[in-house]
Amino acid sequence: MKYIICLCILLFSISINAQNVERNGKTYEVKNERIFLEGRDVTDTLKAEEKKAIFELSQKSKMEAKALKEDAKAEKEAKKLEKAKEKAEKAQKKAEKAQKKAEKELKQQEKAQKRFDKATKNLSKAQKKYDKLKRKGKLSPKDEADWLKKLEKLKSDLDKAKRKL
């Protein structure tokens, strides 16, 4: 592939060096301020106006070739910029997605922490109330069983919250 590109560049540079100009149905070749017709140098045989016209056409042709080259270069540059823009947009979307994911995980962490704190508070509150009622002797065997079930449930809630934390 590199060889093909190098060959194209070489041919293009050769063609720039020798310009073909068509005037009055004849094709002239302009090389280094010399004009050739069918391989023969006719610079000295042409009139000054004809020389001037052929050189102007040659310059015009060179300018057009240069403009085409510049356009191609600008188009290529625009494509590069577009690709870079798309790449930057993809990177930005990826970063935004990662940020949203991190925020979601942080919210979940905070929620789990709140649940854990609430479960701890509920367990300690219930434990104190149970201890207070037991000390005062206000618990019947049935109430005590209910309280132990309740405390066991609160402990399992606390363990669940701890695991999620």
PyMOL CGO cylinders between C-alpha atoms (Angstrom):
from pymol import cmd
from pymol.cgo import CYLINDER

trace = [
    CYLINDER, 0.00, 0.00, 0.00, 2.86, 2.36, 0.85, 0.3, 1, 1, 1, 1, 1, 1,
    CYLINDER, 2.86, 2.36, 0.85, 4.48, 1.68, -2.50, 0.3, 1, 1, 1, 1, 1, 1,
    CYLINDER, 4.48, 1.68, -2.50, 1.29, 2.55, -4.37, 0.3, 1, 1, 1, 1, 1, 1,
    CYLINDER, 1.29, 2.55, -4.37, 0.97, 5.83, -2.49, 0.3, 1, 1, 1, 1, 1, 1,
    CYLINDER, 0.97, 5.83, -2.49, 4.63, 6.68, -3.13, 0.3, 1, 1, 1, 1, 1, 1,
    CYLINDER, 4.63, 6.68, -3.13, 4.17, 5.89, -6.82, 0.3, 1, 1, 1, 1, 1, 1,
    CYLINDER, 4.17, 5.89, -6.82, 1.10, 8.13, -7.02, 0.3, 1, 1, 1, 1, 1, 1,
    CYLINDER, 1.10, 8.13, -7.02, 2.98, 10.98, -5.35, 0.3, 1, 1, 1, 1, 1, 1,
    CYLINDER, 2.98, 10.98, -5.35, 5.92, 10.54, -7.73, 0.3, 1, 1, 1, 1, 1, 1,
    CYLINDER, 5.92, 10.54, -7.73, 3.66, 10.59, -10.80, 0.3, 1, 1, 1, 1, 1, 1,
    CYLINDER, 3.66, 10.59, -10.80, 1.84, 13.63, -9.46, 0.3, 1, 1, 1, 1, 1, 1,
    CYLINDER, 1.84, 13.63, -9.46, 5.11, 15.50, -8.88, 0.3, 1, 1, 1, 1, 1, 1,
    CYLINDER, 5.11, 15.50, -8.88, 6.29, 14.65, -12.40, 0.3, 1, 1, 1, 1, 1, 1,
    CYLINDER, 6.29, 14.65, -12.40, 3.03, 15.85, -13.87, 0.3, 1, 1, 1, 1, 1, 1,
    CYLINDER, 3.03, 15.85, -13.87, 3.31, 19.10, -11.91, 0.3, 1, 1, 1, 1, 1, 1,
    CYLINDER, 3.31, 19.10, -11.91, 6.80, 19.62, -13.27, 0.3, 1, 1, 1, 1, 1, 1,
    CYLINDER, 6.80, 19.62, -13.27, 5.57, 19.42, -16.88, 0.3, 1, 1, 1, 1, 1, 1,
    CYLINDER, 5.57, 19.42, -16.88, 2.25, 21.11, -17.57, 0.3, 1, 1, 1, 1, 1, 1,
    CYLINDER, 2.25, 21.11, -17.57, 0.12, 20.21, -20.56, 0.3, 1, 1, 1, 1, 1, 1,
    CYLINDER, 0.12, 20.21, -20.56, -1.71, 23.18, -22.01, 0.3, 1, 1, 1, 1, 1, 1,
    CYLINDER, -1.71, 23.18, -22.01, -4.17, 23.06, -24.89, 0.3, 1, 1, 1, 1, 1, 1,
    CYLINDER, -4.17, 23.06, -24.89, -4.38, 26.12, -27.13, 0.3, 1, 1, 1, 1, 1, 1,
    CYLINDER, -4.38, 26.12, -27.13, -5.80, 26.43, -30.66, 0.3, 1, 1, 1, 1, 1, 1,
    CYLINDER, -5.80, 26.43, -30.66, -6.33, 22.67, -30.87, 0.3, 1, 1, 1, 1, 1, 1,
    CYLINDER, -6.33, 22.67, -30.87, -2.67, 21.92, -30.10, 0.3, 1, 1, 1, 1, 1, 1,
    CYLINDER, -2.67, 21.92, -30.10, -1.34, 20.46, -26.86, 0.3, 1, 1, 1, 1, 1, 1,
    CYLINDER, -1.34, 20.46, -26.86, 1.75, 22.22, -25.58, 0.3, 1, 1, 1, 1, 1, 1,
    CYLINDER, 1.75, 22.22, -25.58, 3.95, 20.97, -22.76, 0.3, 1, 1, 1, 1, 1, 1,
    CYLINDER, 3.95, 20.97, -22.76, 5.47, 23.61, -20.49, 0.3, 1, 1, 1, 1, 1, 1,
    CYLINDER, 5.47, 23.61, -20.49, 8.68, 22.70, -18.62, 0.3, 1, 1, 1, 1, 1, 1,
    CYLINDER, 8.68, 22.70, -18.62, 10.88, 25.21, -16.79, 0.3, 1, 1, 1, 1, 1, 1,
    CYLINDER, 10.88, 25.21, -16.79, 9.90, 28.23, -18.90, 0.3, 1, 1, 1, 1, 1, 1,
    CYLINDER, 9.90, 28.23, -18.90, 10.26, 26.19, -22.10, 0.3, 1, 1, 1, 1, 1, 1,
    CYLINDER, 10.26, 26.19, -22.10, 7.38, 25.23, -24.39, 0.3, 1, 1, 1, 1, 1, 1,
    CYLINDER, 7.38, 25.23, -24.39, 7.34, 21.89, -26.23, 0.3, 1, 1, 1, 1, 1, 1,
    CYLINDER, 7.34, 21.89, -26.23, 5.06, 20.73, -29.01, 0.3, 1, 1, 1, 1, 1, 1,
    CYLINDER, 5.06, 20.73, -29.01, 5.13, 17.00, -29.74, 0.3, 1, 1, 1, 1, 1, 1,
    CYLINDER, 5.13, 17.00, -29.74, 8.48, 16.71, -27.94, 0.3, 1, 1, 1, 1, 1, 1,
    CYLINDER, 8.48, 16.71, -27.94, 10.19, 19.60, -29.84, 0.3, 1, 1, 1, 1, 1, 1,
    CYLINDER, 10.19, 19.60, -29.84, 11.15, 22.91, -28.25, 0.3, 1, 1, 1, 1, 1, 1,
    CYLINDER, 11.15, 22.91, -28.25, 9.05, 25.62, -29.90, 0.3, 1, 1, 1, 1, 1, 1,
    CYLINDER, 9.05, 25.62, -29.90, 9.66, 28.41, -27.39, 0.3, 1, 1, 1, 1, 1, 1,
    CYLINDER, 9.66, 28.41, -27.39, 11.70, 30.53, -29.79, 0.3, 1, 1, 1, 1, 1, 1,
    CYLINDER, 11.70, 30.53, -29.79, 9.35, 30.06, -32.75, 0.3, 1, 1, 1, 1, 1, 1,
    CYLINDER, 9.35, 30.06, -32.75, 6.20, 31.26, -30.96, 0.3, 1, 1, 1, 1, 1, 1,
    CYLINDER, 6.20, 31.26, -30.96, 5.09, 34.86, -30.85, 0.3, 1, 1, 1, 1, 1, 1,
    CYLINDER, 5.09, 34.86, -30.85, 5.33, 36.78, -27.57, 0.3, 1, 1, 1, 1, 1, 1,
    CYLINDER, 5.33, 36.78, -27.57, 1.52, 36.91, -27.16, 0.3, 1, 1, 1, 1, 1, 1,
    CYLINDER, 1.52, 36.91, -27.16, 1.20, 33.15, -27.69, 0.3, 1, 1, 1, 1, 1, 1,
    CYLINDER, 1.20, 33.15, -27.69, 4.01, 32.48, -25.22, 0.3, 1, 1, 1, 1, 1, 1,
    CYLINDER, 4.01, 32.48, -25.22, 2.33, 34.73, -22.70, 0.3, 1, 1, 1, 1, 1, 1,
    CYLINDER, 2.33, 34.73, -22.70, -1.07, 33.05, -23.22, 0.3, 1, 1, 1, 1, 1, 1,
    CYLINDER, -1.07, 33.05, -23.22, 0.44, 29.55, -22.90, 0.3, 1, 1, 1, 1, 1, 1,
    CYLINDER, 0.44, 29.55, -22.90, 2.33, 30.51, -19.73, 0.3, 1, 1, 1, 1, 1, 1,
    CYLINDER, 2.33, 30.51, -19.73, -0.84, 32.05, -18.29, 0.3, 1, 1, 1, 1, 1, 1,
    CYLINDER, -0.84, 32.05, -18.29, -2.78, 28.87, -19.05, 0.3, 1, 1, 1, 1, 1, 1,
    CYLINDER, -2.78, 28.87, -19.05, 0.01, 26.86, -17.50, 0.3, 1, 1, 1, 1, 1, 1,
    CYLINDER, 0.01, 26.86, -17.50, -0.08, 29.02, -14.36, 0.3, 1, 1, 1, 1, 1, 1,
    CYLINDER, -0.08, 29.02, -14.36, -3.86, 28.74, -14.25, 0.3, 1, 1, 1, 1, 1, 1,
    CYLINDER, -3.86, 28.74, -14.25, -3.59, 24.97, -14.55, 0.3, 1, 1, 1, 1, 1, 1,
    CYLINDER, -3.59, 24.97, -14.55, -1.01, 24.88, -11.76, 0.3, 1, 1, 1, 1, 1, 1,
    CYLINDER, -1.01, 24.88, -11.76, -3.25, 27.01, -9.55, 0.3, 1, 1, 1, 1, 1, 1,
    CYLINDER, -3.25, 27.01, -9.55, -6.22, 24.73, -10.20, 0.3, 1, 1, 1, 1, 1, 1,
    CYLINDER, -6.22, 24.73, -10.20, -4.13, 21.66, -9.36, 0.3, 1, 1, 1, 1, 1, 1,
    CYLINDER, -4.13, 21.66, -9.36, -2.91, 23.38, -6.22, 0.3, 1, 1, 1, 1, 1, 1,
    CYLINDER, -2.91, 23.38, -6.22, -6.48, 24.31, -5.27, 0.3, 1, 1, 1, 1, 1, 1,
    CYLINDER, -6.48, 24.31, -5.27, -7.61, 20.72, -5.79, 0.3, 1, 1, 1, 1, 1, 1,
    CYLINDER, -7.61, 20.72, -5.79, -4.75, 19.50, -3.65, 0.3, 1, 1, 1, 1, 1, 1,
    CYLINDER, -4.75, 19.50, -3.65, -5.62, 22.02, -0.93, 0.3, 1, 1, 1, 1, 1, 1,
    CYLINDER, -5.62, 22.02, -0.93, -9.28, 20.98, -1.08, 0.3, 1, 1, 1, 1, 1, 1,
    CYLINDER, -9.28, 20.98, -1.08, -8.34, 17.33, -0.72, 0.3, 1, 1, 1, 1, 1, 1,
    CYLINDER, -8.34, 17.33, -0.72, -6.07, 18.20, 2.18, 0.3, 1, 1, 1, 1, 1, 1,
    CYLINDER, -6.07, 18.20, 2.18, -8.79, 20.27, 3.85, 0.3, 1, 1, 1, 1, 1, 1,
    CYLINDER, -8.79, 20.27, 3.85, -11.31, 17.47, 3.37, 0.3, 1, 1, 1, 1, 1, 1,
    CYLINDER, -11.31, 17.47, 3.37, -8.90, 14.97, 4.88, 0.3, 1, 1, 1, 1, 1, 1,
    CYLINDER, -8.90, 14.97, 4.88, -8.29, 17.31, 7.82, 0.3, 1, 1, 1, 1, 1, 1,
    CYLINDER, -8.29, 17.31, 7.82, -12.04, 17.75, 8.29, 0.3, 1, 1, 1, 1, 1, 1,
    CYLINDER, -12.04, 17.75, 8.29, -12.47, 13.97, 8.41, 0.3, 1, 1, 1, 1, 1, 1,
    CYLINDER, -12.47, 13.97, 8.41, -9.72, 13.73, 11.02, 0.3, 1, 1, 1, 1, 1, 1,
    CYLINDER, -9.72, 13.73, 11.02, -11.40, 16.42, 13.08, 0.3, 1, 1, 1, 1, 1, 1,
    CYLINDER, -11.40, 16.42, 13.08, -14.75, 14.66, 12.79, 0.3, 1, 1, 1, 1, 1, 1,
    CYLINDER, -14.75, 14.66, 12.79, -13.22, 11.39, 13.94, 0.3, 1, 1, 1, 1, 1, 1,
    CYLINDER, -13.22, 11.39, 13.94, -11.53, 13.14, 16.85, 0.3, 1, 1, 1, 1, 1, 1,
    CYLINDER, -11.53, 13.14, 16.85, -14.83, 14.80, 17.76, 0.3, 1, 1, 1, 1, 1, 1,
    CYLINDER, -14.83, 14.80, 17.76, -16.66, 11.46, 17.68, 0.3, 1, 1, 1, 1, 1, 1,
    CYLINDER, -16.66, 11.46, 17.68, -13.94, 9.88, 19.81, 0.3, 1, 1, 1, 1, 1, 1,
    CYLINDER, -13.94, 9.88, 19.81, -14.19, 12.72, 22.33, 0.3, 1, 1, 1, 1, 1, 1,
    CYLINDER, -14.19, 12.72, 22.33, -17.98, 12.37, 22.44, 0.3, 1, 1, 1, 1, 1, 1,
    CYLINDER, -17.98, 12.37, 22.44, -17.68, 8.63, 23.06, 0.3, 1, 1, 1, 1, 1, 1,
    CYLINDER, -17.68, 8.63, 23.06, -15.17, 9.25, 25.84, 0.3, 1, 1, 1, 1, 1, 1,
    CYLINDER, -15.17, 9.25, 25.84, -17.45, 11.88, 27.37, 0.3, 1, 1, 1, 1, 1, 1,
    CYLINDER, -17.45, 11.88, 27.37, -20.45, 9.52, 27.26, 0.3, 1, 1, 1, 1, 1, 1,
    CYLINDER, -20.45, 9.52, 27.26, -18.37, 6.79, 28.84, 0.3, 1, 1, 1, 1, 1, 1,
    CYLINDER, -18.37, 6.79, 28.84, -17.24, 9.15, 31.60, 0.3, 1, 1, 1, 1, 1, 1,
    CYLINDER, -17.24, 9.15, 31.60, -20.82, 10.31, 32.22, 0.3, 1, 1, 1, 1, 1, 1,
    CYLINDER, -20.82, 10.31, 32.22, -21.97, 6.70, 32.40, 0.3, 1, 1, 1, 1, 1, 1,
    CYLINDER, -21.97, 6.70, 32.40, -19.22, 5.86, 34.88, 0.3, 1, 1, 1, 1, 1, 1,
    CYLINDER, -19.22, 5.86, 34.88, -20.12, 8.92, 36.96, 0.3, 1, 1, 1, 1, 1, 1,
    CYLINDER, -20.12, 8.92, 36.96, -23.81, 7.93, 37.03, 0.3, 1, 1, 1, 1, 1, 1,
    CYLINDER, -23.81, 7.93, 37.03, -22.86, 4.42, 38.07, 0.3, 1, 1, 1, 1, 1, 1,
    CYLINDER, -22.86, 4.42, 38.07, -20.65, 5.77, 40.86, 0.3, 1, 1, 1, 1, 1, 1,
    CYLINDER, -20.65, 5.77, 40.86, -23.43, 8.07, 42.05, 0.3, 1, 1, 1, 1, 1, 1,
    CYLINDER, -23.43, 8.07, 42.05, -25.91, 5.19, 42.04, 0.3, 1, 1, 1, 1, 1, 1,
    CYLINDER, -25.91, 5.19, 42.04, -23.52, 3.02, 44.06, 0.3, 1, 1, 1, 1, 1, 1,
    CYLINDER, -23.52, 3.02, 44.06, -22.99, 5.87, 46.51, 0.3, 1, 1, 1, 1, 1, 1,
    CYLINDER, -22.99, 5.87, 46.51, -26.76, 6.27, 46.94, 0.3, 1, 1, 1, 1, 1, 1,
    CYLINDER, -26.76, 6.27, 46.94, -27.11, 2.54, 47.52, 0.3, 1, 1, 1, 1, 1, 1,
    CYLINDER, -27.11, 2.54, 47.52, -24.29, 2.67, 50.06, 0.3, 1, 1, 1, 1, 1, 1,
    CYLINDER, -24.29, 2.67, 50.06, -25.92, 5.57, 51.89, 0.3, 1, 1, 1, 1, 1, 1,
    CYLINDER, -25.92, 5.57, 51.89, -29.29, 3.81, 51.86, 0.3, 1, 1, 1, 1, 1, 1,
    CYLINDER, -29.29, 3.81, 51.86, -27.72, 0.63, 53.25, 0.3, 1, 1, 1, 1, 1, 1,
    CYLINDER, -27.72, 0.63, 53.25, -25.99, 2.69, 55.96, 0.3, 1, 1, 1, 1, 1, 1,
    CYLINDER, -25.99, 2.69, 55.96, -29.31, 4.31, 56.93, 0.3, 1, 1, 1, 1, 1, 1,
    CYLINDER, -29.31, 4.31, 56.93, -30.99, 0.90, 57.11, 0.3, 1, 1, 1, 1, 1, 1,
    CYLINDER, -30.99, 0.90, 57.11, -28.17, -0.41, 59.27, 0.3, 1, 1, 1, 1, 1, 1,
    CYLINDER, -28.17, -0.41, 59.27, -28.36, 2.57, 61.61, 0.3, 1, 1, 1, 1, 1, 1,
    CYLINDER, -28.36, 2.57, 61.61, -32.14, 2.26, 61.85, 0.3, 1, 1, 1, 1, 1, 1,
    CYLINDER, -32.14, 2.26, 61.85, -31.96, -1.50, 62.52, 0.3, 1, 1, 1, 1, 1, 1,
    CYLINDER, -31.96, -1.50, 62.52, -29.32, -0.94, 65.21, 0.3, 1, 1, 1, 1, 1, 1,
    CYLINDER, -29.32, -0.94, 65.21, -31.42, 1.77, 66.84, 0.3, 1, 1, 1, 1, 1, 1,
    CYLINDER, -31.42, 1.77, 66.84, -34.59, -0.35, 66.74, 0.3, 1, 1, 1, 1, 1, 1,
    CYLINDER, -34.59, -0.35, 66.74, -32.78, -3.37, 68.21, 0.3, 1, 1, 1, 1, 1, 1,
    CYLINDER, -32.78, -3.37, 68.21, -31.18, -1.42, 71.06, 0.3, 1, 1, 1, 1, 1, 1,
    CYLINDER, -31.18, -1.42, 71.06, -34.49, 0.34, 71.82, 0.3, 1, 1, 1, 1, 1, 1,
    CYLINDER, -34.49, 0.34, 71.82, -36.42, -2.94, 71.88, 0.3, 1, 1, 1, 1, 1, 1,
    CYLINDER, -36.42, -2.94, 71.88, -33.67, -4.63, 73.93, 0.3, 1, 1, 1, 1, 1, 1,
    CYLINDER, -33.67, -4.63, 73.93, -33.82, -1.85, 76.54, 0.3, 1, 1, 1, 1, 1, 1,
    CYLINDER, -33.82, -1.85, 76.54, -37.60, -2.01, 76.72, 0.3, 1, 1, 1, 1, 1, 1,
    CYLINDER, -37.60, -2.01, 76.72, -37.50, -5.81, 77.05, 0.3, 1, 1, 1, 1, 1, 1,
    CYLINDER, -37.50, -5.81, 77.05, -34.85, -5.61, 79.78, 0.3, 1, 1, 1, 1, 1, 1,
    CYLINDER, -34.85, -5.61, 79.78, -36.85, -2.93, 81.63, 0.3, 1, 1, 1, 1, 1, 1,
    CYLINDER, -36.85, -2.93, 81.63, -40.09, -4.93, 81.49, 0.3, 1, 1, 1, 1, 1, 1,
    CYLINDER, -40.09, -4.93, 81.49, -38.30, -8.12, 82.53, 0.3, 1, 1, 1, 1, 1, 1,
    CYLINDER, -38.30, -8.12, 82.53, -36.62, -6.39, 85.46, 0.3, 1, 1, 1, 1, 1, 1,
    CYLINDER, -36.62, -6.39, 85.46, -39.93, -5.00, 86.68, 0.3, 1, 1, 1, 1, 1, 1,
    CYLINDER, -39.93, -5.00, 86.68, -41.50, -8.41, 86.23, 0.3, 1, 1, 1, 1, 1, 1,
    CYLINDER, -41.50, -8.41, 86.23, -44.28, -7.22, 83.95, 0.3, 1, 1, 1, 1, 1, 1,
    CYLINDER, -44.28, -7.22, 83.95, -43.76, -9.95, 81.35, 0.3, 1, 1, 1, 1, 1, 1,
    CYLINDER, -43.76, -9.95, 81.35, -45.92, -13.05, 81.24, 0.3, 1, 1, 1, 1, 1, 1,
    CYLINDER, -45.92, -13.05, 81.24, -44.37, -16.18, 79.69, 0.3, 1, 1, 1, 1, 1, 1,
    CYLINDER, -44.37, -16.18, 79.69, -46.37, -15.55, 76.49, 0.3, 1, 1, 1, 1, 1, 1,
    CYLINDER, -46.37, -15.55, 76.49, -45.28, -11.87, 76.32, 0.3, 1, 1, 1, 1, 1, 1,
    CYLINDER, -45.28, -11.87, 76.32, -41.69, -12.92, 76.93, 0.3, 1, 1, 1, 1, 1, 1,
    CYLINDER, -41.69, -12.92, 76.93, -41.85, -15.37, 74.02, 0.3, 1, 1, 1, 1, 1, 1,
    CYLINDER, -41.85, -15.37, 74.02, -43.30, -12.63, 71.80, 0.3, 1, 1, 1, 1, 1, 1,
    CYLINDER, -43.30, -12.63, 71.80, -40.57, -10.23, 72.88, 0.3, 1, 1, 1, 1, 1, 1,
    CYLINDER, -40.57, -10.23, 72.88, -37.85, -12.83, 72.17, 0.3, 1, 1, 1, 1, 1, 1,
    CYLINDER, -37.85, -12.83, 72.17, -39.35, -13.44, 68.70, 0.3, 1, 1, 1, 1, 1, 1,
    CYLINDER, -39.35, -13.44, 68.70, -39.41, -9.69, 68.11, 0.3, 1, 1, 1, 1, 1, 1,
    CYLINDER, -39.41, -9.69, 68.11, -35.79, -9.32, 69.25, 0.3, 1, 1, 1, 1, 1, 1,
    CYLINDER, -35.79, -9.32, 69.25, -34.74, -12.26, 67.08, 0.3, 1, 1, 1, 1, 1, 1,
    CYLINDER, -34.74, -12.26, 67.08, -36.43, -10.66, 64.06, 0.3, 1, 1, 1, 1, 1, 1,
    CYLINDER, -36.43, -10.66, 64.06, -34.71, -7.34, 64.77, 0.3, 1, 1, 1, 1, 1, 1,
    CYLINDER, -34.71, -7.34, 64.77, -31.35, -9.14, 65.05, 0.3, 1, 1, 1, 1, 1, 1,
    CYLINDER, -31.35, -9.14, 65.05, -31.90, -10.84, 61.69, 0.3, 1, 1, 1, 1, 1, 1,
    CYLINDER, -31.90, -10.84, 61.69, -32.84, -7.45, 60.18, 0.3, 1, 1, 1, 1, 1, 1,
    CYLINDER, -32.84, -7.45, 60.18, -29.62, -6.02, 61.59, 0.3, 1, 1, 1, 1, 1, 1,
    CYLINDER, -29.62, -6.02, 61.59, -27.57, -8.91, 60.14, 0.3, 1, 1, 1, 1, 1, 1,
    CYLINDER, -27.57, -8.91, 60.14, -29.25, -8.44, 56.76, 0.3, 1, 1, 1, 1, 1, 1,
    CYLINDER, -29.25, -8.44, 56.76, -28.49, -4.70, 56.81, 0.3, 1, 1, 1, 1, 1, 1,
    CYLINDER, -28.49, -4.70, 56.81, -24.90, -5.45, 57.82, 0.3, 1, 1, 1, 1, 1, 1,
    CYLINDER, -24.90, -5.45, 57.82, -24.46, -7.85, 54.88, 0.3, 1, 1, 1, 1, 1, 1,
    CYLINDER, -24.46, -7.85, 54.88, -25.81, -5.30, 52.41, 0.3, 1, 1, 1, 1, 1, 1,
    CYLINDER, -25.81, -5.30, 52.41, -23.53, -2.66, 53.86, 0.3, 1, 1, 1, 1, 1, 1,
]
cmd.load_cgo(trace, "trace")
